[in-house]
Amino acid sequence: MAALQYKDDHNRIAYLGREKGSEDFTDILSYLDHSPLRYALTHDPPVVFDSLVKQFWATATVRPNAAGSHDLVAAIDGREVVVTESLIRAQLQLDDANGIFDMQIDDIFAGMGAIGYPPGRTLTFLKHHLSPQWRFLVHTILHCLSPKAGSWNQFPSSIATALICLSTGRVYNFSRFILEGLIANVKATRHKFLMYPRFLQMLVAIETADRTPRPTFGFTRKLYTNMKLKWEGEAIPLTPPMLAIAAAGNDAADEENVLAHAVAGSPAEAHPVPHPPLPLPWPSVPAPSPIRDPTPEPASPPTPPAQTLRFEEPLVFGPVPKPAGYVDPDNIDPIIFGPPPRPYDFVDPALEESRYLVPSPRPCNYIEPEDITNLNSWKMKPSWWTSMGDPSGPDDAPTKPPMLFCRAEDPSPPASHPHPPPTAALLTSYLHS
């Protein structure tokens, strides 16, 4: 299995700044500033340890609990950590224990129609059908809170349910929504990745042995321009429950300004903004939950001092220590296979005895060869010798002087033969006679 990867567009930090271009998003920015989601959307831990995220997803398993739901159990540096719904709720300051998690299909379509979404019968919704402020809210939830890692124009019915709860002033169970995303990622066989790195550091809040940090990513002011692209319809305002929370936040800001001016000695009158009445059938708006101090988190690792290579001491490498049981190869006796080698002056004892060579016995059919020392002997004559005047031939044979052959190195015929050697003409006459 390939190593899991990060997704930089997932679990980002929301951008709620008031810069140029944010004039059309004043209401939604004020609402998010004073909603229970603000801490989970904008908190950036001092450091997110890369080892913590990778160890969590390498060892995470799903375990049922006594309440009938499930928890996640993982091991980080040999220590067991358990992620539960209540832990997510406490560490992210969501305050949604009694929130809604499921909704009927007809209620989903009706709620989406109330915020300007065109009618349809599919549970896969498209972000570009919403006006800029609603599109900004969906975009922030998708990138910062949801387990999605792609297809940012689409959002499922769970995001639509959360959007409807926010628009009607009801509480959505984001803690369970995040836990279900973690469990689904553990069980996934495809598209599994290193999910929720920022939230995992906020939930576990420990420092690992490997202090390598993992950067977090946030949006910029360009988000305002992107949310208004390709929108030519009428802007759909926020619902009264959301406007009430935004107005309550603005009132608190005005009171802070009045106190600041009073301390400085410049009195200023406060202009309270009356709360708009809530038309039916909108339910009562809950008071905004106070923002609690987060659980202490580990401090970021110190930056190592800059090294100046020019003035550093040169490294001196000594001999490498030998391990226990080390044997020098030069002191190992060679291994000889077979009989040991003999010295150079070795003499086989069997060869030291005297040996006498005797003539081998003759076979039964052995014939002693004739004496061939005298090549001109009359006993060695071929068959054609008698036809040339052999004295020992038959009586009726014509008498011819015998032919004698001499070696080339003998200039004169042997003394035992009275006849001179035959000439070439005489030899020719004998052959044709």
C-alpha positions as a Markdown table, in Angstrom:
| # | Residue | x | y | z |
|---|---|---|---|---|
| 1 | Met | 0.0 | 0.0 | 0.0 |
| 2 | Ala | 1.3 | 3.4 | -1.0 |
| 3 | Ala | 2.1 | 6.0 | 1.7 |
| 4 | Leu | -0.9 | 8.3 | 2.6 |
| 5 | Gln | -0.7 | 11.9 | 1.4 |
| 6 | Tyr | -1.8 | 15.2 | 2.7 |
| 7 | Lys | -4.4 | 17.4 | 1.0 |
| 8 | Asp | -3.6 | 21.0 | 1.3 |
| 9 | Asp | -7.1 | 22.2 | 0.5 |
| 10 | His | -8.5 | 20.1 | 3.4 |
| 11 | Asn | -8.9 | 21.2 | 7.0 |
| 12 | Arg | -7.8 | 24.8 | 6.2 |
| 13 | Ile | -8.0 | 27.9 | 8.4 |
| 14 | Ala | -11.0 | 30.2 | 7.7 |
| 15 | Tyr | -10.4 | 33.7 | 6.6 |
| 16 | Leu | -12.7 | 36.3 | 8.3 |
| 17 | Gly | -10.7 | 39.5 | 7.6 |
| 18 | Arg | -12.4 | 42.8 | 6.6 |
| 19 | Glu | -10.4 | 44.0 | 3.6 |
| 20 | Lys | -11.3 | 45.6 | 0.4 |
| 21 | Gly | -13.7 | 43.4 | -1.4 |
| 22 | Ser | -15.5 | 42.1 | 1.7 |
| 23 | Glu | -18.3 | 44.7 | 1.6 |
| 24 | Asp | -20.8 | 42.2 | 0.2 |
| 25 | Phe | -19.9 | 39.6 | 3.0 |
| 26 | Thr | -20.4 | 41.8 | 6.1 |
| 27 | Asp | -23.3 | 39.8 | 7.4 |
| 28 | Ile | -21.8 | 36.4 | 7.0 |
| 29 | Leu | -18.5 | 37.5 | 8.5 |
| 30 | Ser | -20.2 | 38.9 | 11.5 |
| 31 | Tyr | -22.2 | 35.7 | 11.9 |
| 32 | Leu | -19.2 | 33.4 | 11.8 |
| 33 | Asp | -17.3 | 35.7 | 14.2 |
| 34 | His | -19.9 | 35.1 | 16.9 |
| 35 | Ser | -21.0 | 31.6 | 16.0 |
| 36 | Pro | -20.0 | 28.4 | 18.0 |
| 37 | Leu | -18.0 | 27.4 | 14.9 |
| 38 | Arg | -15.5 | 30.3 | 15.1 |
| 39 | Tyr | -12.9 | 28.5 | 17.2 |
| 40 | Ala | -12.9 | 25.3 | 15.1 |
| 41 | Leu | -12.7 | 27.4 | 11.9 |
| 42 | Thr | -10.0 | 29.8 | 12.8 |
| 43 | His | -7.8 | 28.2 | 15.5 |
| 44 | Asp | -4.2 | 27.5 | 14.3 |
| 45 | Pro | -2.1 | 25.4 | 16.7 |
| 46 | Pro | 1.4 | 26.6 | 17.3 |
| 47 | Val | 2.8 | 23.5 | 15.6 |
| 48 | Val | 1.3 | 20.5 | 14.0 |
| 49 | Phe | 3.7 | 17.5 | 14.3 |
| 50 | Asp | 4.0 | 15.5 | 11.1 |
| 51 | Ser | 4.9 | 12.4 | 13.0 |
| 52 | Leu | 1.7 | 12.7 | 15.1 |
| 53 | Val | -0.6 | 12.7 | 12.0 |
| 54 | Lys | 1.2 | 9.9 | 10.2 |
| 55 | Gln | 1.4 | 7.7 | 13.3 |
| 56 | Phe | -2.3 | 8.2 | 14.0 |
| 57 | Trp | -3.5 | 7.1 | 10.6 |
| 58 | Ala | -1.0 | 4.3 | 10.4 |
| 59 | Thr | -2.3 | 2.7 | 13.7 |
| 60 | Ala | -5.9 | 4.0 | 14.0 |
| 61 | Thr | -8.7 | 1.4 | 14.5 |
| 62 | Val | -12.4 | 1.6 | 15.2 |
| 63 | Arg | -13.6 | 0.4 | 18.5 |
| 64 | Pro | -17.3 | 0.3 | 19.7 |
| 65 | Asn | -18.0 | 1.9 | 23.1 |
| 66 | Ala | -20.6 | 1.4 | 25.8 |
| 67 | Ala | -23.0 | 4.0 | 24.4 |
| 68 | Gly | -23.4 | 2.1 | 21.1 |
| 69 | Ser | -21.3 | 4.4 | 19.0 |
| 70 | His | -17.7 | 4.0 | 18.0 |
| 71 | Asp | -14.3 | 5.5 | 19.0 |
| 72 | Leu | -11.0 | 5.7 | 17.3 |
| 73 | Val | -7.9 | 4.2 | 19.0 |
| 74 | Ala | -4.4 | 4.9 | 17.8 |
| 75 | Ala | -0.8 | 4.6 | 19.1 |
| 76 | Ile | 1.6 | 7.6 | 19.1 |
| 77 | Asp | 5.1 | 7.0 | 20.3 |
| 78 | Gly | 3.9 | 3.9 | 22.0 |
| 79 | Arg | 1.1 | 5.7 | 23.9 |
| 80 | Glu | -2.5 | 4.9 | 23.3 |
| 81 | Val | -4.8 | 7.8 | 22.4 |
| 82 | Val | -8.6 | 7.5 | 22.1 |
| 83 | Val | -10.6 | 10.0 | 20.0 |
| 84 | Thr | -14.3 | 10.2 | 21.0 |
| 85 | Glu | -17.2 | 12.4 | 20.1 |
| 86 | Ser | -17.1 | 14.1 | 23.5 |
| 87 | Leu | -13.3 | 14.8 | 23.1 |
| 88 | Ile | -13.9 | 16.4 | 19.7 |
| 89 | Arg | -16.8 | 18.5 | 21.2 |
| 90 | Ala | -14.6 | 19.7 | 24.2 |
| 91 | Gln | -11.4 | 20.4 | 22.3 |
| 92 | Leu | -13.0 | 22.2 | 19.3 |
| 93 | Gln | -15.5 | 24.0 | 21.6 |
| 94 | Leu | -18.5 | 23.1 | 19.5 |
| 95 | Asp | -21.2 | 22.8 | 22.2 |
| 96 | Asp | -23.4 | 20.6 | 20.1 |
| 97 | Ala | -24.2 | 17.6 | 22.4 |
| 98 | Asn | -28.0 | 17.8 | 21.6 |
| 99 | Gly | -27.5 | 18.8 | 18.0 |
| 100 | Ile | -29.3 | 17.4 | 14.9 |
| 101 | Phe | -27.4 | 15.0 | 12.7 |
| 102 | Asp | -30.1 | 13.5 | 10.3 |
| 103 | Met | -33.0 | 15.1 | 8.5 |
| 104 | Gln | -35.8 | 13.9 | 6.3 |
| 105 | Ile | -35.3 | 14.3 | 2.5 |
| 106 | Asp | -38.3 | 16.5 | 2.1 |
| 107 | Asp | -37.1 | 18.8 | 4.9 |
| 108 | Ile | -33.7 | 19.0 | 3.2 |
| 109 | Phe | -35.2 | 20.1 | -0.1 |
| 110 | Ala | -37.5 | 22.6 | 1.6 |
| 111 | Gly | -34.7 | 24.0 | 3.7 |
| 112 | Met | -32.4 | 24.4 | 0.7 |
| 113 | Gly | -35.2 | 26.1 | -1.3 |
| 114 | Ala | -35.6 | 28.6 | 1.6 |
| 115 | Ile | -32.0 | 29.9 | 1.1 |
| 116 | Gly | -32.4 | 30.3 | -2.7 |
| 117 | Tyr | -31.3 | 26.9 | -4.0 |
| 118 | Pro | -33.2 | 26.0 | -7.2 |
| 119 | Pro | -35.7 | 23.1 | -6.8 |
| 120 | Gly | -34.5 | 19.6 | -7.6 |
| 121 | Arg | -34.7 | 16.0 | -6.4 |
| 122 | Thr | -31.0 | 15.0 | -6.1 |
| 123 | Leu | -29.1 | 14.9 | -2.8 |
| 124 | Thr | -25.9 | 16.1 | -4.4 |
| 125 | Phe | -25.9 | 19.9 | -4.4 |
| 126 | Leu | -23.8 | 22.3 | -6.3 |
| 127 | Lys | -22.3 | 25.4 | -4.7 |
| 128 | His | -22.5 | 27.7 | -7.7 |
| 129 | His | -26.3 | 27.7 | -7.5 |
| 130 | Leu | -26.1 | 29.7 | -4.2 |
| 131 | Ser | -25.7 | 33.5 | -3.9 |
| 132 | Pro | -22.2 | 34.8 | -2.8 |
| 133 | Gln | -22.8 | 34.9 | 1.0 |
| 134 | Trp | -24.3 | 31.4 | 1.1 |
| 135 | Arg | -21.6 | 30.2 | -1.2 |
| 136 | Phe | -19.0 | 31.7 | 1.1 |
| 137 | Leu | -20.5 | 29.8 | 4.1 |
| 138 | Val | -20.6 | 26.5 | 2.2 |
| 139 | His | -17.1 | 26.9 | 0.9 |
| 140 | Thr | -15.8 | 27.6 | 4.4 |
| 141 | Ile | -17.5 | 24.5 | 5.9 |
| 142 | Leu | -16.3 | 22.3 | 3.1 |
| 143 | His | -12.7 | 23.2 | 3.3 |
| 144 | Cys | -12.3 | 23.7 | 7.1 |
| 145 | Leu | -14.7 | 21.3 | 8.8 |
| 146 | Ser | -15.7 | 18.5 | 6.3 |
| 147 | Pro | -13.8 | 15.4 | 5.5 |
| 148 | Lys | -13.9 | 16.2 | 1.8 |
| 149 | Ala | -10.6 | 16.4 | -0.2 |
| 150 | Gly | -11.9 | 17.3 | -3.7 |
| 151 | Ser | -14.8 | 18.2 | -5.9 |
| 152 | Trp | -15.3 | 21.5 | -4.1 |
| 153 | Asn | -18.3 | 22.6 | -6.1 |
| 154 | Gln | -20.3 | 19.6 | -4.9 |
| 155 | Phe | -21.5 | 19.0 | -1.3 |
| 156 | Pro | -23.6 | 16.1 | 0.1 |
| 157 | Ser | -26.8 | 16.0 | 2.1 |
| 158 | Ser | -24.9 | 16.1 | 5.4 |
| 159 | Ile | -23.5 | 19.6 | 4.5 |
| 160 | Ala | -26.9 | 20.6 | 3.3 |
| 161 | Thr | -28.4 | 19.5 | 6.7 |
| 162 | Ala | -25.7 | 21.5 | 8.5 |
| 163 | Leu | -26.5 | 24.5 | 6.3 |
| 164 | Ile | -30.2 | 24.3 | 7.0 |
| 165 | Cys | -29.6 | 24.0 | 10.8 |
| 166 | Leu | -27.4 | 27.1 | 10.8 |
| 167 | Ser | -30.0 | 29.0 | 8.7 |
| 168 | Thr | -32.9 | 28.1 | 11.1 |
| 169 | Gly | -31.0 | 28.7 | 14.3 |
| 170 | Arg | -30.9 | 25.0 | 15.3 |
| 171 | Val | -27.8 | 23.2 | 16.5 |
| 172 | Tyr | -26.1 | 20.8 | 14.1 |
| 173 | Asn | -23.9 | 18.0 | 15.7 |
| 174 | Phe | -20.6 | 18.9 | 14.0 |
| 175 | Ser | -18.7 | 16.7 | 16.6 |
| 176 | Arg | -20.4 | 13.6 | 15.3 |
| 177 | Phe | -20.0 | 14.8 | 11.7 |
| 178 | Ile | -16.2 | 15.1 | 12.2 |
| 179 | Leu | -16.0 | 11.7 | 14.0 |
| 180 | Glu | -17.9 | 9.9 | 11.3 |
| 181 | Gly | -15.5 | 11.4 | 8.7 |
| 182 | Leu | -12.5 | 10.0 | 10.7 |
| 183 | Ile | -14.1 | 6.6 | 11.0 |
| 184 | Ala | -14.9 | 6.5 | 7.2 |
| 185 | Asn | -11.3 | 7.4 | 6.4 |
| 186 | Val | -10.0 | 4.5 | 8.6 |
| 187 | Lys | -12.3 | 2.0 | 6.8 |
| 188 | Ala | -11.7 | 3.4 | 3.3 |
| 189 | Thr | -9.9 | 1.3 | 0.8 |
| 190 | Arg | -9.7 | 4.0 | -1.9 |
| 191 | His | -9.1 | 7.8 | -1.6 |
| 192 | Lys | -7.7 | 7.4 | 2.0 |
| 193 | Phe | -5.4 | 10.3 | 3.0 |
| 194 | Leu | -4.0 | 12.1 | 6.1 |
| 195 | Met | -7.2 | 13.7 | 7.2 |
| 196 | Tyr | -7.7 | 16.5 | 9.7 |
| 197 | Pro | -4.0 | 17.2 | 10.6 |
| 198 | Arg | -5.0 | 20.5 | 12.3 |
| 199 | Phe | -7.8 | 18.9 | 14.3 |
| 200 | Leu | -5.7 | 15.9 | 15.4 |
| 201 | Gln | -3.1 | 18.2 | 16.9 |
| 202 | Met | -5.9 | 20.1 | 18.7 |
| 203 | Leu | -7.5 | 16.8 | 19.9 |
| 204 | Val | -4.4 | 14.9 | 21.1 |
| 205 | Ala | -2.4 | 18.0 | 22.1 |
| 206 | Ile | 0.9 | 16.1 | 22.6 |
| 207 | Glu | 4.4 | 16.5 | 21.4 |
| 208 | Thr | 6.0 | 13.6 | 19.5 |
| 209 | Ala | 9.6 | 12.5 | 19.6 |
| 210 | Asp | 10.0 | 13.7 | 16.0 |
| 211 | Arg | 9.5 | 17.4 | 16.1 |
| 212 | Thr | 9.2 | 18.0 | 12.4 |
| 213 | Pro | 6.3 | 20.4 | 11.8 |
| 214 | Arg | 3.6 | 20.2 | 9.3 |
| 215 | Pro | 2.5 | 23.6 | 7.9 |
| 216 | Thr | -1.2 | 24.7 | 8.1 |
| 217 | Phe | -2.9 | 26.5 | 5.2 |
| 218 | Gly | -5.5 | 29.3 | 5.2 |
| 219 | Phe | -7.4 | 31.4 | 2.7 |
| 220 | Thr | -6.6 | 34.9 | 1.6 |
| 221 | Arg | -8.6 | 38.0 | 0.6 |
| 222 | Lys | -8.9 | 36.6 | -2.9 |
| 223 | Leu | -11.6 | 34.3 | -1.5 |
| 224 | Tyr | -14.1 | 37.2 | -1.7 |
| 225 | Thr | -13.5 | 37.7 | -5.4 |
| 226 | Asn | -13.8 | 34.0 | -6.1 |
| 227 | Met | -17.1 | 33.8 | -4.3 |
| 228 | Lys | -18.7 | 36.4 | -6.7 |
| 229 | Leu | -17.5 | 34.8 | -9.9 |
| 230 | Lys | -20.2 | 33.9 | -12.5 |
| 231 | Trp | -23.0 | 35.1 | -10.3 |
| 232 | Glu | -25.5 | 37.4 | -12.0 |
| 233 | Gly | -28.7 | 36.7 | -10.0 |
| 234 | Glu | -30.1 | 38.5 | -7.0 |
| 235 | Ala | -28.3 | 38.2 | -3.7 |
| 236 | Ile | -30.1 | 36.1 | -1.2 |
| 237 | Pro | -29.7 | 37.6 | 2.3 |
| 238 | Leu | -29.1 | 35.6 | 5.5 |
| 239 | Thr | -32.1 | 34.4 | 7.5 |
| 240 | Pro | -33.4 | 36.3 | 10.5 |
| 241 | Pro | -31.8 | 33.9 | 13.1 |
| 242 | Met | -28.4 | 34.4 | 11.5 |
| 243 | Leu | -28.9 | 38.2 | 11.2 |
| 244 | Ala | -29.8 | 38.3 | 14.9 |
| 245 | Ile | -26.5 | 36.6 | 15.9 |
| 246 | Ala | -24.6 | 38.9 | 13.6 |
| 247 | Ala | -26.3 | 41.9 | 15.2 |
| 248 | Ala | -25.7 | 40.7 | 18.7 |
| 249 | Gly | -22.1 | 40.5 | 17.9 |
| 250 | Asn | -22.0 | 44.0 | 16.5 |
| 251 | Asp | -23.7 | 45.3 | 19.7 |
| 252 | Ala | -21.0 | 43.7 | 21.8 |
| 253 | Ala | -18.4 | 45.3 | 19.6 |
| 254 | Asp | -20.1 | 48.7 | 20.0 |
| 255 | Glu | -20.1 | 48.3 | 23.8 |
| 256 | Glu | -16.3 | 47.6 | 23.8 |
| 257 | Asn | -15.7 | 50.7 | 21.8 |
| 258 | Val | -17.8 | 52.8 | 24.3 |
| 259 | Leu | -15.7 | 51.5 | 27.2 |
| 260 | Ala | -12.5 | 52.1 | 25.4 |
| 261 | His | -13.5 | 55.8 | 24.8 |
| 262 | Ala | -14.6 | 56.2 | 28.4 |
| 263 | Val | -11.3 | 55.0 | 29.7 |
| 264 | Ala | -9.4 | 57.3 | 27.4 |
| 265 | Gly | -11.4 | 60.3 | 28.6 |
| 266 | Ser | -13.3 | 61.0 | 25.4 |
| 267 | Pro | -17.0 | 60.3 | 26.1 |
| 268 | Ala | -18.9 | 58.8 | 23.3 |
| 269 | Glu | -22.5 | 57.8 | 23.0 |
| 270 | Ala | -23.4 | 54.3 | 22.2 |
| 271 | His | -26.0 | 53.8 | 19.5 |
| 272 | Pro | -27.6 | 50.5 | 20.3 |
| 273 | Val | -29.0 | 48.5 | 17.4 |
| 274 | Pro | -32.4 | 47.1 | 18.3 |
| 275 | His | -32.8 | 43.3 | 17.8 |
| 276 | Pro | -35.0 | 42.6 | 14.8 |
| 277 | Pro | -38.1 | 40.7 | 15.7 |
| 278 | Leu | -38.1 | 37.0 | 14.7 |
| 279 | Pro | -40.9 | 36.3 | 12.3 |
| 280 | Leu | -42.7 | 33.0 | 12.5 |
| 281 | Pro | -42.0 | 30.1 | 12.0 |
| 282 | Trp | -38.3 | 30.7 | 12.9 |
| 283 | Pro | -37.5 | 29.2 | 16.3 |
| 284 | Ser | -35.9 | 31.1 | 19.1 |
| 285 | Val | -32.2 | 32.0 | 18.7 |
| 286 | Pro | -29.9 | 30.5 | 21.3 |
| 287 | Ala | -27.4 | 32.8 | 22.9 |
| 288 | Pro | -23.9 | 32.7 | 21.4 |
| 289 | Ser | -21.7 | 30.3 | 23.4 |
| 290 | Pro | -18.7 | 31.9 | 25.1 |
| 291 | Ile | -15.3 | 31.1 | 23.7 |
| 292 | Arg | -13.3 | 29.1 | 26.2 |
| 293 | Asp | -9.6 | 28.9 | 26.5 |
| 294 | Pro | -8.3 | 25.9 | 24.5 |
| 295 | Thr | -6.4 | 23.1 | 26.0 |
| 296 | Pro | -2.7 | 24.0 | 26.4 |
| 297 | Glu | -0.8 | 22.8 | 23.4 |
| 298 | Pro | 2.9 | 22.1 | 23.0 |
| 299 | Ala | 5.1 | 25.0 | 22.1 |
| 300 | Ser | 6.6 | 25.2 | 18.7 |
| 301 | Pro | 10.1 | 23.6 | 18.4 |
| 302 | Pro | 12.9 | 26.1 | 18.7 |
| 303 | Thr | 14.6 | 27.2 | 15.5 |
| 304 | Pro | 18.1 | 25.8 | 15.3 |
| 305 | Pro | 20.8 | 28.5 | 15.2 |
| 306 | Ala | 22.3 | 29.4 | 11.9 |
| 307 | Gln | 25.5 | 27.6 | 11.2 |
| 308 | Thr | 28.5 | 29.3 | 9.7 |
| 309 | Leu | 30.5 | 26.7 | 7.7 |
| 310 | Arg | 33.4 | 29.1 | 7.3 |
| 311 | Phe | 34.4 | 29.1 | 11.0 |
| 312 | Glu | 33.3 | 25.6 | 12.0 |
| 313 | Glu | 35.9 | 23.2 | 13.4 |
| 314 | Pro | 36.9 | 20.5 | 11.0 |
| 315 | Leu | 35.6 | 17.0 | 11.8 |
| 316 | Val | 38.2 | 14.4 | 12.6 |
| 317 | Phe | 37.2 | 10.9 | 12.0 |
| 318 | Gly | 39.0 | 8.3 | 14.0 |
| 319 | Pro | 39.1 | 4.5 | 13.6 |
| 320 | Val | 35.8 | 2.8 | 13.7 |
| 321 | Pro | 35.5 | 0.6 | 16.8 |
| 322 | Lys | 35.4 | -3.1 | 16.2 |
| 323 | Pro | 32.3 | -5.0 | 17.3 |
| 324 | Ala | 32.5 | -7.8 | 19.8 |
| 325 | Gly | 33.7 | -11.0 | 18.3 |
| 326 | Tyr | 35.5 | -9.3 | 15.4 |
| 327 | Val | 38.2 | -11.4 | 13.8 |
| 328 | Asp | 40.8 | -9.9 | 11.5 |
| 329 | Pro | 40.6 | -11.6 | 8.1 |
| 330 | Asp | 44.4 | -11.6 | 7.8 |
| 331 | Asn | 44.7 | -13.9 | 10.9 |
| 332 | Ile | 42.2 | -16.6 | 9.6 |
| 333 | Asp | 43.9 | -19.8 | 8.5 |
| 334 | Pro | 43.0 | -20.8 | 5.0 |
| 335 | Ile | 40.6 | -23.7 | 4.5 |
| 336 | Ile | 42.0 | -26.5 | 2.4 |
| 337 | Phe | 39.7 | -29.0 | 0.8 |
| 338 | Gly | 41.1 | -32.4 | -0.2 |
| 339 | Pro | 44.6 | -33.9 | 0.7 |
| 340 | Pro | 47.2 | -31.5 | 1.9 |
| 341 | Pro | 49.6 | -30.1 | -0.7 |
| 342 | Arg | 53.0 | -31.8 | -1.1 |
| 343 | Pro | 56.4 | -29.9 | -0.8 |
| 344 | Tyr | 58.4 | -29.1 | -3.9 |
| 345 | Asp | 61.1 | -31.7 | -3.0 |
| 346 | Phe | 58.6 | -34.6 | -2.5 |
| 347 | Val | 59.7 | -37.9 | -4.1 |
| 348 | Asp | 57.3 | -40.8 | -4.3 |
| 349 | Pro | 58.8 | -43.8 | -2.3 |
| 350 | Ala | 57.6 | -46.2 | -5.0 |
| 351 | Leu | 59.9 | -44.5 | -7.5 |
| 352 | Glu | 63.0 | -45.0 | -5.4 |
| 353 | Glu | 63.2 | -48.8 | -6.1 |
| 354 | Ser | 65.4 | -49.9 | -9.1 |
| 355 | Arg | 63.5 | -51.1 | -12.1 |
| 356 | Tyr | 65.0 | -53.3 | -14.8 |
| 357 | Leu | 63.6 | -53.4 | -18.3 |
| 358 | Val | 63.8 | -56.8 | -20.0 |
| 359 | Pro | 62.8 | -57.7 | -23.5 |
| 360 | Ser | 59.1 | -58.5 | -23.8 |
| 361 | Pro | 58.3 | -62.1 | -24.9 |
| 362 | Arg | 57.6 | -62.8 | -28.6 |
| 363 | Pro | 54.1 | -63.8 | -29.7 |
| 364 | Cys | 53.6 | -67.3 | -31.1 |
| 365 | Asn | 53.2 | -66.1 | -34.7 |
| 366 | Tyr | 56.2 | -63.8 | -34.6 |
| 367 | Ile | 58.4 | -63.9 | -37.8 |
| 368 | Glu | 61.9 | -62.6 | -37.5 |
| 369 | Pro | 62.5 | -59.9 | -40.1 |
| 370 | Glu | 65.1 | -60.4 | -42.7 |
| 371 | Asp | 68.4 | -58.6 | -42.8 |
| 372 | Ile | 67.9 | -55.5 | -44.8 |
| 373 | Thr | 71.3 | -54.0 | -44.3 |
| 374 | Asn | 72.4 | -54.8 | -47.9 |
| 375 | Leu | 69.8 | -53.3 | -50.2 |
| 376 | Asn | 71.4 | -54.8 | -53.3 |
| 377 | Ser | 71.1 | -58.4 | -52.0 |
| 378 | Trp | 69.8 | -60.9 | -54.6 |
| 379 | Lys | 67.5 | -62.3 | -52.0 |
| 380 | Met | 65.4 | -59.1 | -52.1 |
| 381 | Lys | 64.2 | -58.8 | -55.6 |
| 382 | Pro | 60.7 | -58.0 | -56.9 |
| 383 | Ser | 58.7 | -60.1 | -59.1 |
| 384 | Trp | 59.7 | -58.2 | -62.2 |
| 385 | Trp | 63.4 | -58.9 | -61.5 |
| 386 | Thr | 63.3 | -62.4 | -63.1 |
| 387 | Ser | 61.9 | -61.0 | -66.3 |
| 388 | Met | 64.9 | -58.8 | -66.6 |
| 389 | Gly | 67.5 | -61.6 | -66.6 |
| 390 | Asp | 67.7 | -63.1 | -63.2 |
| 391 | Pro | 70.4 | -65.7 | -63.2 |
| 392 | Ser | 68.4 | -67.8 | -60.8 |
| 393 | Gly | 65.3 | -67.7 | -63.0 |
| 394 | Pro | 64.0 | -70.7 | -65.2 |
| 395 | Asp | 66.2 | -72.3 | -67.8 |
| 396 | Asp | 64.1 | -71.3 | -70.7 |
| 397 | Ala | 63.9 | -67.7 | -69.8 |
| 398 | Pro | 65.9 | -65.4 | -72.1 |
| 399 | Thr | 69.2 | -64.4 | -70.8 |
| 400 | Lys | 69.5 | -60.7 | -70.1 |
| 401 | Pro | 72.1 | -58.9 | -68.2 |
| 402 | Pro | 70.7 | -58.0 | -64.8 |
| 403 | Met | 69.8 | -54.4 | -63.9 |
| 404 | Leu | 71.5 | -53.1 | -60.9 |
| 405 | Phe | 70.4 | -50.0 | -59.0 |
| 406 | Cys | 72.8 | -47.9 | -57.1 |
| 407 | Arg | 72.2 | -45.1 | -54.6 |
| 408 | Ala | 72.7 | -41.6 | -55.8 |
| 409 | Glu | 75.6 | -41.1 | -53.4 |
| 410 | Asp | 77.6 | -44.1 | -54.9 |
| 411 | Pro | 79.5 | -42.8 | -57.9 |
| 412 | Ser | 80.6 | -46.3 | -59.0 |
| 413 | Pro | 78.9 | -49.8 | -58.9 |
| 414 | Pro | 79.8 | -52.2 | -56.2 |
| 415 | Ala | 82.9 | -54.4 | -56.9 |
| 416 | Ser | 80.9 | -57.6 | -56.6 |
| 417 | His | 78.9 | -57.0 | -59.7 |
| 418 | Pro | 80.9 | -57.1 | -63.0 |
| 419 | His | 78.3 | -55.4 | -65.1 |
| 420 | Pro | 78.1 | -51.6 | -65.2 |
| 421 | Pro | 74.8 | -49.9 | -64.1 |
| 422 | Pro | 72.2 | -49.7 | -66.7 |
| 423 | Thr | 71.7 | -46.4 | -68.6 |
| 424 | Ala | 68.4 | -44.7 | -69.3 |
| 425 | Ala | 68.4 | -46.0 | -72.9 |
| 426 | Leu | 69.2 | -49.5 | -71.8 |
| 427 | Leu | 66.4 | -49.4 | -69.2 |
| 428 | Thr | 63.9 | -48.1 | -71.9 |
| 429 | Ser | 64.8 | -50.9 | -74.2 |
| 430 | Tyr | 64.3 | -53.5 | -71.5 |
| 431 | Leu | 60.8 | -52.1 | -70.6 |
| 432 | His | 59.7 | -52.1 | -74.3 |
| 433 | Ser | 61.2 | -55.5 | -75.3 |
